């Protein structure tokens, strides 16, 4: 049945906010004094798929912050939304906006939103992978070592991170030229090599410094005094005779048996020897 549309009497017909009741076949009847002519019919249908007016976009955010994805779709009938992560439905994520709080590595992935009307799967938007960058985290810290002079020493550190990592070793807080791998090797260690070693790991998200590894000499075979047997006056005046006996060991130079008086300057030699031995005991 053909029904005239009230007040639709111009050459243009506009249907505002088309709904299901507007679906049908439309014709235009043109009339003059000679008669009337009817146009070919124009059919109005409603699209079964919602149309996205706002598409969600990829994001890169620091860890611990908030990420929000938004999508809006239009349709002739009500629309429902369902967000998914890597193809798996996210429970409760049924609005046009998805908010991810306190973003962590577990939140990495591909997010899609499905707009549905009348129980039909109509449209989905596939998002490129979202990127969340994390500074390096140490899984292996370099360890302190005590070695004998002349030996070789190796310090090692290992880290995790979401992007490529570079390394820089430091000694006492100063960068060691060329020491840019995860392992630091020192050959023929001498006293000049003793100190505190750290590794700085860096990626796009930032830098992390390892705990300090201290390099020292082992003193398990240090020289020590086993006898100090004589202390008596010798000669005239304030002359004193002291006999010291030392056994060998790491860094042992020995002590001389020597007579001295309070007025003689070589007393310092004996005191130095005595203090050295005390530190090695």
C-alpha positions as CSV (number, residue, x, y, z in Angstrom):
1,X,0.0,0.0,0.0
2,X,1.3,3.4,-1.0
3,X,0.9,6.1,1.7
4,X,1.5,9.7,1.2
5,X,3.9,11.3,3.7
6,X,2.4,14.4,5.3
7,X,4.2,17.6,4.4
8,X,6.7,15.8,2.2
9,X,6.1,18.2,-0.7
10,X,9.6,19.2,-1.9
11,X,12.0,17.6,-4.2
12,X,14.1,16.4,-1.3
13,X,13.0,14.0,1.5
14,X,15.1,13.8,4.7
15,X,14.6,11.0,7.2
16,X,16.2,12.1,10.5
17,X,17.5,9.3,12.9
18,X,16.2,6.5,10.8
19,X,14.6,3.6,12.8
20,X,13.1,0.3,11.9
21,X,9.7,1.9,11.3
22,X,11.2,4.0,8.5
23,X,12.3,1.0,6.5
24,X,10.4,0.7,3.2
25,X,10.1,1.8,-0.4
26,X,9.9,5.5,-1.2
27,X,8.7,7.1,-4.4
28,X,8.2,10.7,-5.5
29,X,5.1,11.8,-7.3
30,X,5.5,14.9,-9.5
31,X,2.3,16.6,-10.6
32,X,1.4,19.5,-12.9
33,X,-1.7,20.5,-14.9
34,X,-1.1,17.9,-17.5
35,X,-1.0,15.0,-15.0
36,X,1.2,13.0,-12.6
37,X,4.3,10.9,-12.9
38,X,5.8,8.5,-10.3
39,X,9.5,7.9,-9.9
40,X,11.2,4.6,-9.6
41,X,11.1,3.3,-6.0
42,X,14.0,4.0,-3.6
43,X,14.4,1.4,-0.9
44,X,15.5,2.3,2.6
45,X,17.1,-0.4,4.7
46,X,19.0,-0.4,8.0
47,X,22.5,-1.7,8.2
48,X,22.9,-4.8,10.3
49,X,26.4,-3.7,11.5
50,X,27.0,-0.9,13.9
51,X,29.2,1.8,12.6
52,X,32.1,2.9,14.7
53,X,32.4,6.7,14.9
54,X,35.3,6.4,17.4
55,X,38.0,3.8,17.0
56,X,40.2,2.7,20.0
57,X,43.9,3.5,19.5
58,X,47.1,1.8,20.6
59,X,48.9,3.2,23.7
60,X,52.4,3.0,25.3
61,X,52.4,3.9,28.9
62,X,54.8,3.6,31.8
63,X,54.3,0.7,34.3
64,X,52.0,1.5,37.2
65,X,49.9,4.1,35.3
66,X,46.4,3.9,33.8
67,X,45.5,3.0,30.2
68,X,42.1,3.7,28.8
69,X,40.7,2.5,25.4
70,X,37.5,4.1,24.0
71,X,35.2,3.1,21.2
72,X,31.8,4.4,20.1
73,X,29.4,2.9,17.6
74,X,26.1,4.0,16.2
75,X,23.2,1.8,15.1
76,X,19.4,2.0,14.4
77,X,18.9,-0.2,17.5
78,X,20.7,-0.4,20.9
79,X,24.3,-1.6,21.0
80,X,26.1,-3.6,23.6
81,X,29.9,-3.7,23.9
82,X,32.3,-6.5,25.0
83,X,36.0,-6.0,25.3
84,X,38.5,-8.8,24.8
85,X,42.2,-9.4,25.5
86,X,43.9,-11.7,23.1
87,X,40.5,-13.0,22.0
88,X,39.4,-13.8,25.6
89,X,36.4,-12.0,27.0
90,X,37.2,-9.6,29.8
91,X,34.6,-10.1,32.5
92,X,32.5,-7.0,33.2
93,X,34.2,-5.0,30.4
94,X,30.8,-4.1,28.7
95,X,30.9,-0.3,28.2
96,X,32.3,1.7,25.4
97,X,35.4,2.5,27.5
98,X,37.9,0.0,28.9
99,X,40.1,1.2,31.8
100,X,43.2,-0.8,32.8
101,X,44.5,0.4,36.2
102,X,48.1,0.0,37.5
103,X,49.4,-1.4,34.1
104,X,51.9,-4.2,34.5
105,X,53.5,-6.8,32.2
106,X,50.5,-9.1,32.5
107,X,48.3,-6.5,30.8
108,X,50.3,-6.6,27.6
109,X,48.4,-7.9,24.6
110,X,45.9,-7.3,21.8
111,X,42.6,-5.7,22.7
112,X,39.4,-5.9,20.7
113,X,35.9,-4.5,21.2
114,X,32.9,-6.1,19.8
115,X,29.7,-4.0,19.2
116,X,26.6,-6.1,19.0
117,X,22.9,-5.5,18.3
118,X,20.0,-8.0,18.5
119,X,22.4,-10.8,19.5
120,X,24.4,-10.6,16.2
121,X,28.2,-10.3,16.1
122,X,28.4,-7.2,14.0
123,X,31.7,-5.5,14.1
124,X,35.1,-5.7,15.8
125,X,38.1,-3.5,15.8
126,X,41.5,-5.3,16.1
127,X,44.0,-3.2,18.0
128,X,47.8,-3.4,17.3
129,X,49.8,-4.7,20.2
130,X,50.0,-2.2,23.1
131,X,53.5,-1.6,24.5
132,X,54.4,-1.2,28.1
133,X,58.0,-0.5,28.8
134,X,59.8,-1.6,32.0
135,X,63.3,-0.6,33.2
136,X,65.8,-3.5,33.6
137,X,65.4,-5.7,36.7
138,X,68.3,-7.7,38.1
139,X,67.8,-11.4,38.3
140,X,71.5,-12.0,39.1
141,X,73.6,-9.5,41.1
142,X,77.4,-9.4,40.8
143,X,79.0,-11.0,43.9
144,X,81.8,-9.8,46.1
145,X,85.1,-11.7,45.9
146,X,88.3,-12.1,47.8
147,X,91.3,-13.4,45.8
148,X,95.0,-13.7,46.0
149,X,97.1,-11.2,43.9
150,X,97.8,-12.2,40.3
151,X,94.6,-14.2,39.8
152,X,91.8,-13.5,37.4
153,X,88.3,-12.3,38.5
154,X,85.0,-12.3,36.7
155,X,81.9,-10.4,37.7
156,X,78.5,-11.3,36.2
157,X,75.1,-9.7,36.2
158,X,71.8,-10.6,34.5
159,X,68.6,-8.6,34.0
160,X,65.1,-8.8,32.6
161,X,63.3,-6.1,30.6
162,X,60.8,-5.6,27.8
163,X,63.2,-3.9,25.4
164,X,66.9,-4.2,24.4
165,X,69.4,-3.6,27.3
166,X,72.8,-2.1,27.3
167,X,75.4,-2.4,30.1
168,X,78.1,-0.3,31.7
169,X,80.4,-1.5,34.5
170,X,81.7,1.0,37.0
171,X,84.5,0.9,39.6
172,X,84.0,3.1,42.6
173,X,81.3,4.9,40.7
174,X,83.4,5.7,37.6
175,X,82.6,4.1,34.2
176,X,85.2,1.5,33.1
177,X,86.0,2.2,29.4
178,X,84.9,-0.7,27.1
179,X,83.2,-2.6,29.9
180,X,79.8,-2.8,28.2
181,X,78.8,-6.5,28.4
182,X,77.0,-8.5,31.0
183,X,80.3,-9.9,32.3
184,X,83.4,-8.1,33.5
185,X,86.8,-9.9,33.7
186,X,89.9,-8.6,35.4
187,X,93.1,-10.3,34.6
188,X,96.2,-10.5,37.0
189,X,94.5,-8.6,39.8
190,X,96.7,-6.3,41.8
191,X,96.1,-3.8,44.6
192,X,95.1,-1.1,42.1
193,X,92.1,-3.2,41.1
194,X,90.6,-3.5,44.6
195,X,87.4,-1.6,45.0
196,X,83.6,-1.6,44.6
197,X,82.2,-2.7,41.2
198,X,78.6,-2.1,39.9
199,X,76.8,-2.7,36.7
200,X,74.4,-0.2,35.2
201,X,71.7,-1.7,32.9
202,X,69.8,0.7,30.6
203,X,66.9,0.4,28.2
204,X,64.3,2.7,26.8
205,X,62.4,2.9,30.0
206,X,65.3,3.8,32.2
207,X,68.4,2.6,34.1
208,X,69.0,0.3,37.0
209,X,72.2,-0.1,39.0
210,X,73.2,-3.4,40.6
211,X,74.3,-3.9,44.2
212,X,78.0,-3.3,44.8
213,X,80.4,-6.2,44.5
214,X,83.6,-5.6,46.5
215,X,86.9,-7.0,45.3
216,X,89.5,-7.6,48.0
217,X,92.5,-9.7,48.8
218,X,92.2,-12.8,50.9
219,X,94.2,-12.8,54.1
220,X,93.8,-16.4,55.1
221,X,97.6,-17.0,54.9
222,X,98.6,-13.6,56.4
223,X,101.9,-13.4,58.3
224,X,101.6,-13.2,62.1
225,X,103.7,-12.8,65.1
226,X,104.3,-16.1,67.0
227,X,106.8,-14.9,69.6
228,X,107.8,-11.7,71.3
229,X,110.0,-13.1,74.0
230,X,112.5,-10.6,75.2
231,X,112.2,-7.1,76.5
232,X,115.0,-5.9,78.7
233,X,117.5,-3.2,79.3
234,X,120.6,-3.5,77.2
235,X,123.8,-1.5,77.5
236,X,123.7,1.7,79.4
237,X,121.1,4.4,79.6
238,X,117.7,3.9,78.2
239,X,118.7,1.2,75.7
240,X,116.0,-1.5,75.3
241,X,116.3,-4.8,73.4
242,X,113.2,-6.3,71.8
243,X,113.2,-9.6,69.8
244,X,110.4,-10.3,67.4
245,X,109.8,-13.5,65.4
246,X,107.5,-13.6,62.4
247,X,106.4,-16.6,60.3
248,X,105.7,-16.2,56.5
249,X,102.4,-15.6,54.8
250,X,100.6,-13.4,52.2
251,X,102.2,-9.9,52.1
252,X,104.6,-10.7,54.9
253,X,107.8,-8.7,54.9
254,X,109.1,-9.8,58.2
255,X,110.3,-7.8,61.2
256,X,113.9,-7.1,62.3
257,X,115.3,-7.8,65.7
258,X,116.5,-4.4,66.8
259,X,117.7,-2.5,69.9
260,X,116.5,1.0,70.3
261,X,116.1,3.7,72.9
262,X,113.5,6.4,73.4
263,X,115.9,8.9,72.0
264,X,116.4,6.9,68.8
265,X,114.2,7.5,65.7
266,X,114.1,3.9,64.6
267,X,111.5,3.1,67.2
268,X,109.0,3.9,64.5
269,X,110.1,1.0,62.4
270,X,109.4,-1.4,65.2
271,X,106.0,0.1,66.0
272,X,105.0,0.0,62.4
273,X,105.9,-3.7,62.3
274,X,103.9,-4.3,65.4
275,X,100.9,-2.5,64.1
276,X,101.1,-4.4,60.8
277,X,101.2,-7.7,62.6
278,X,98.2,-6.8,64.7
279,X,96.1,-6.1,61.7
280,X,97.0,-9.4,60.2
281,X,96.3,-11.5,63.3
